[in-house]
Amino acid sequence: MPHHKSAAKRVITNEKSRHRNAAARTRMRSVVKTVRSASSRNQAQAAYRAACSVLDRTAARGIIKKETASRQKARLARFAATLPA
């Protein structure tokens, strides 16, 4: 229980941020799964472009580190390239 007015506000603000971050992380994981579940190279590359955008935005907001986004994009690109056309 917060003892100060500013601490009470932080509780509310932190909860809003937690929900926003959880939604962004869920969105990010969903697009990564979309790339992984693609059955052809064309499908995977289209999903990869969308995933890159989401990963970059998630990193820009500070939800994940930019190195993590870069690593995931590299792995997804390598995966998409190995699928049959």
Backbone as ProteinMPNN parsed JSONL, in Angstrom:
{"seq_chain_A": "MPHHKSAAKRVITNEKSRHRNAAARTRMRSVVKTVRSASSRNQAQAAYRAACSVLDRTAARGIIKKETASRQKARLARFAATLPA", "coords_chain_A": {"N_chain_A": [[0.845, -1.18, 0.0], [0.702, 2.122, -0.97], [2.215, 4.979, 0.576], [2.414, 7.606, -0.07], [1.208, 10.256, -2.19], [2.425, 10.443, -4.702], [3.555, 7.917, -4.88], [1.28, 6.359, -5.021], [0.342, 7.133, -7.487], [2.381, 6.108, -9.078], [1.921, 3.377, -8.812], [-0.442, 3.057, -10.274], [0.425, 3.974, -12.809], [2.496, 2.157, -13.367], [1.039, -0.187, -13.612], [-0.498, 0.329, -15.897], [1.573, 0.514, -17.782], [2.559, -2.077, -17.616], [0.448, -3.599, -18.686], [0.399, -2.543, -21.288], [2.97, -3.219, -22.189], [2.814, -6.01, -22.045], [0.887, -6.542, -23.976], [2.216, -5.678, -26.287], [4.393, -7.435, -26.293], [3.06, -9.867, -26.618], [1.957, -9.481, -29.164], [4.309, -9.341, -30.632], [5.385, -11.937, -30.252], [3.417, -13.398, -31.538], [3.66, -12.658, -34.269], [6.166, -13.67, -34.79], [5.691, -16.399, -34.501], [3.995, -16.7, -36.668], [5.724, -16.448, -38.836], [7.342, -18.69, -38.356], [5.497, -20.733, -38.724], [4.935, -20.734, -41.382], [4.427, -22.227, -44.599], [5.59, -22.075, -47.073], [8.281, -20.477, -48.888], [7.624, -17.957, -49.94], [5.397, -17.207, -48.406], [6.615, -17.14, -45.89], [8.525, -15.109, -46.215], [6.916, -12.884, -46.636], [5.604, -12.785, -44.166], [7.843, -12.412, -42.621], [8.681, -9.796, -43.212], [6.636, -8.319, -42.002], [7.066, -9.132, -39.388], [9.605, -8.078, -38.845], [9.062, -5.355, -38.759], [7.379, -5.206, -36.504], [9.093, -6.209, -34.525], [11.128, -4.249, -34.569], [9.678, -1.987, -33.74], [8.912, -2.803, -31.196], [11.394, -2.961, -29.959], [12.18, -0.295, -30.154], [10.48, 0.912, -28.383], [11.481, 0.037, -26.058], [10.773, -2.345, -24.904], [11.88, -4.762, -25.541], [15.391, -5.49, -25.918], [17.482, -3.877, -28.38], [19.4, -5.523, -29.452], [18.342, -8.031, -29.034], [16.114, -7.945, -30.71], [17.426, -7.73, -33.157], [18.822, -10.167, -33.231], [16.677, -11.999, -33.292], [15.489, -11.282, -35.713], [17.521, -11.978, -37.496], [17.626, -14.763, -37.169], [15.042, -15.454, -37.988], [15.142, -14.648, -40.651], [17.043, -16.376, -41.685], [15.682, -18.771, -41.296], [13.442, -18.394, -42.99], [14.688, -18.343, -45.461], [15.471, -20.957, -45.838], [13.276, -22.456, -46.394], [11.311, -24.388, -48.755], [10.567, -23.223, -52.04]], "CA_chain_A": [[0.0, 0.0, 0.0], [1.537, 3.329, -1.027], [2.021, 5.942, 1.664], [2.46, 8.963, -0.616], [0.383, 10.466, -3.371], [3.228, 10.124, -5.886], [3.708, 6.465, -4.91], [-0.006, 5.831, -5.481], [0.296, 7.369, -8.932], [3.314, 5.16, -9.703], [1.251, 2.074, -8.846], [-1.366, 3.103, -11.406], [1.213, 4.113, -14.028], [3.196, 0.896, -13.595], [0.056, -1.176, -14.061], [-0.803, 0.655, -17.296], [2.742, 0.13, -18.564], [2.637, -3.536, -17.623], [-0.533, -4.083, -19.661], [0.847, -2.122, -22.621], [4.132, -4.034, -22.54], [2.367, -7.393, -22.246], [0.205, -6.582, -25.271], [3.24, -5.566, -27.332], [5.172, -8.674, -26.288], [2.188, -10.887, -27.199], [1.898, -9.194, -30.6], [5.617, -9.703, -31.177], [5.497, -13.394, -30.271], [2.473, -13.91, -32.535], [4.193, -12.507, -35.628], [7.29, -14.604, -34.905], [5.085, -17.711, -34.727], [3.452, -16.695, -38.024], [6.857, -16.753, -39.734], [7.761, -20.074, -38.102], [4.485, -21.683, -39.177], [4.732, -20.604, -42.833], [4.711, -23.482, -45.29], [6.396, -21.825, -48.27], [9.23, -19.373, -48.763], [6.934, -16.69, -50.198], [4.614, -16.914, -47.199], [7.539, -16.821, -44.802], [9.154, -13.808, -46.451], [5.899, -11.851, -46.396], [5.431, -12.715, -42.712], [9.105, -11.9, -42.069], [8.667, -8.325, -43.325], [5.747, -7.82, -40.943], [7.703, -9.412, -38.107], [10.702, -7.113, -38.67], [8.463, -4.088, -38.364], [6.905, -5.324, -35.126], [10.27, -6.349, -33.665], [11.79, -2.945, -34.474], [8.859, -1.092, -32.916], [8.986, -3.284, -29.817], [12.708, -2.56, -29.453], [12.211, 1.163, -30.051], [9.73, 1.281, -27.183], [12.227, -0.408, -24.894], [10.173, -3.539, -24.324], [12.985, -5.711, -25.677], [16.612, -4.812, -26.311], [17.656, -3.861, -29.833], [20.2, -6.697, -29.807], [17.41, -9.157, -29.059], [15.339, -7.806, -31.948], [18.336, -8.029, -34.253], [19.08, -11.614, -33.214], [15.468, -12.697, -33.729], [15.311, -11.021, -37.145], [18.514, -12.775, -38.218], [17.214, -16.165, -37.119], [13.845, -15.608, -38.823], [15.561, -14.51, -42.059], [17.707, -17.63, -42.026], [14.631, -19.79, -41.376], [12.618, -18.153, -44.187], [15.488, -18.649, -46.652], [15.675, -22.393, -45.979], [12.027, -23.119, -46.793], [11.182, -24.624, -50.201], [9.766, -22.216, -52.749]], "C_chain_A": [[0.889, 1.241, 0.0], [1.185, 4.316, 0.087], [2.003, 7.384, 1.172], [1.627, 9.042, -1.882], [1.15, 10.079, -4.641], [3.431, 8.61, -6.012], [2.422, 5.803, -5.398], [-0.128, 5.995, -6.995], [1.216, 6.389, -9.66], [2.689, 3.77, -9.809], [0.327, 2.001, -10.064], [-0.602, 3.137, -12.725], [1.927, 2.816, -14.373], [2.251, -0.176, -14.117], [-0.329, -0.938, -15.52], [0.344, 0.224, -18.208], [2.854, -1.375, -18.685], [1.676, -4.129, -18.65], [-0.103, -3.749, -21.086], [2.019, -2.979, -23.09], [3.743, -5.481, -22.82], [1.682, -7.529, -23.596], [1.218, -6.535, -26.414], [4.06, -6.843, -27.431], [4.366, -9.821, -26.907], [2.109, -10.719, -28.711], [3.194, -9.633, -31.278], [5.744, -11.224, -31.302], [4.577, -14.002, -31.326], [3.032, -13.797, -33.945], [5.395, -13.42, -35.844], [6.76, -16.01, -35.187], [4.506, -17.811, -36.135], [4.545, -17.026, -39.032], [7.237, -18.215, -39.586], [6.774, -21.096, -38.644], [4.218, -21.597, -40.678], [5.155, -21.895, -43.528], [5.543, -23.287, -46.552], [7.298, -20.61, -48.052], [8.545, -18.03, -48.972], [6.103, -16.259, -48.994], [5.525, -16.443, -46.069], [8.16, -15.451, -44.99], [8.169, -12.669, -46.247], [5.683, -11.669, -44.884], [6.677, -12.139, -42.048], [9.149, -10.371, -42.122], [7.789, -7.706, -42.242], [6.395, -8.006, -39.571], [8.835, -8.427, -37.826], [10.164, -5.778, -38.172], [8.038, -4.127, -36.897], [8.083, -5.429, -34.159], [10.979, -5.01, -33.485], [11.003, -1.978, -33.593], [8.911, -1.493, -31.442], [10.317, -2.875, -29.178], [12.777, -1.053, -29.256], [11.488, 1.64, -28.791], [10.405, 0.803, -25.907], [11.659, -1.643, -24.226], [11.147, -4.707, -24.421], [14.214, -4.906, -26.085], [16.773, -4.866, -27.828], [18.491, -5.044, -30.3], [19.315, -7.942, -29.908], [16.583, -9.125, -30.337], [16.192, -8.187, -33.147], [18.592, -9.528, -34.36], [17.869, -12.392, -33.726], [15.228, -12.495, -35.216], [16.282, -11.855, -37.968], [18.102, -14.239, -38.268], [15.99, -16.41, -37.994], [14.197, -15.525, -40.303], [16.209, -15.809, -42.532], [16.674, -18.755, -42.176], [13.841, -19.641, -42.663], [13.371, -18.524, -45.458], [15.621, -20.149, -46.881], [14.408, -23.132, -46.426], [12.006, -23.355, -48.31], [10.27, -23.564, -50.827], [8.404, -22.77, -53.052]], "O_chain_A": [[1.738, 1.394, 0.878], [0.027, 4.462, 0.478], [1.619, 8.287, 1.914], [1.375, 8.039, -2.551], [0.588, 9.461, -5.545], [3.475, 8.081, -7.123], [2.47, 4.799, -6.109], [-0.633, 5.113, -7.691], [0.873, 5.895, -10.735], [2.908, 3.066, -10.795], [0.317, 1.007, -10.79], [-0.943, 2.409, -13.658], [1.963, 2.415, -15.536], [2.627, -0.981, -14.969], [-0.471, -1.888, -16.291], [0.12, -0.357, -19.27], [3.208, -1.892, -19.745], [2.034, -5.043, -19.392], [-0.229, -4.579, -21.987], [2.059, -3.413, -24.241], [4.285, -6.106, -23.731], [1.876, -8.527, -24.29], [1.09, -7.27, -27.393], [4.388, -7.287, -28.531], [4.917, -10.649, -27.632], [2.184, -11.698, -29.454], [3.175, -10.221, -32.359], [6.162, -11.732, -32.342], [4.922, -15.011, -31.94], [2.901, -14.729, -34.739], [5.621, -13.893, -36.957], [7.317, -16.729, -36.016], [4.522, -18.886, -36.734], [4.323, -17.791, -39.969], [7.434, -18.909, -40.584], [7.168, -22.21, -38.991], [3.362, -22.316, -41.193], [6.101, -22.565, -43.113], [6.14, -24.242, -47.049], [7.084, -19.82, -47.133], [8.843, -17.066, -48.267], [6.107, -15.089, -48.611], [5.23, -15.464, -45.383], [8.308, -14.703, -44.023], [8.539, -11.608, -45.743], [5.593, -10.545, -44.391], [6.579, -11.454, -41.03], [9.606, -9.729, -41.177], [8.151, -6.695, -41.64], [6.285, -7.142, -38.702], [9.006, -7.99, -36.688], [10.739, -5.155, -37.28], [8.305, -3.193, -36.141], [8.073, -4.808, -33.096], [11.387, -4.669, -32.374], [11.584, -1.241, -32.797], [8.948, -0.64, -30.555], [10.364, -2.493, -28.009], [13.373, -0.583, -28.287], [11.855, 2.66, -28.208], [9.96, 1.122, -24.805], [12.026, -1.957, -23.094], [11.237, -5.535, -23.514], [14.092, -3.771, -26.546], [16.269, -5.779, -28.483], [18.315, -5.521, -31.422], [19.526, -8.796, -30.769], [16.374, -10.158, -30.973], [15.73, -8.886, -34.049], [18.579, -10.088, -35.456], [18.018, -13.335, -34.503], [14.811, -13.422, -35.91], [15.914, -12.381, -39.019], [18.221, -14.881, -39.312], [15.897, -17.439, -38.664], [13.622, -16.245, -41.12], [15.952, -16.277, -43.641], [16.783, -19.588, -43.076], [13.588, -20.626, -43.357], [12.762, -18.972, -46.429], [15.861, -20.576, -48.011], [14.47, -24.305, -46.794], [12.619, -22.597, -49.062], [9.325, -23.086, -50.2], [7.575, -22.079, -53.646]]}, "name": "protein", "num_of_chains": 1, "seq": "MPHHKSAAKRVITNEKSRHRNAAARTRMRSVVKTVRSASSRNQAQAAYRAACSVLDRTAARGIIKKETASRQKARLARFAATLPA"}
